[in-house]
Amino acid sequence: MSENQPNAEMDEYYRRTRQPLFRNPTTRLGKLGCGLLVVLWFFVMMIPFVMFWLASGQSITIPRGGIPEAEQYPRWQM
């Protein structure tokens, strides 16, 4: 009987201390927030690639649509 007591104490200890740091979201708002965080993290991880692209002499251009000679009047250019 004395052998079961330490095992029961250890089982209780592991049950109390082995909790996950982050729980999976269960609400729709929590899932949406996690999805937005993943997208934001993707953009943060892409920053070095964008900097290398710009450092190599390339440009990023978003053209305007529906006007003649749209390449001469970009909406946004870096």
JOWO-V131938 format. One record per backbone hydrogen bond with DSSP energy under -0.5 kcal/mol. NH is the residue of the N-H (numbers start at 1). CO is the residue of the C=O. If there is no record, write none. Layout:
nh & co
NH & CO
NH & CO
This chain:
nh & co
5 & 1
6 & 2
7 & 3
8 & 4
9 & 5
10 & 6
11 & 7
12 & 8
13 & 9
14 & 10
15 & 11
16 & 12
17 & 13
18 & 14
19 & 17
31 & 27
32 & 28
33 & 29
34 & 30
35 & 31
36 & 32
37 & 33
38 & 34
39 & 35
40 & 36
41 & 37
42 & 38
43 & 39
44 & 40
45 & 41
46 & 42
47 & 43
47 & 44
50 & 46
51 & 47
52 & 48
53 & 49
54 & 50
55 & 51
56 & 52
57 & 54
58 & 53
61 & 59
62 & 76
63 & 61
64 & 70
70 & 67
72 & 69
73 & 69
73 & 70
75 & 62
76 & 62
78 & 60
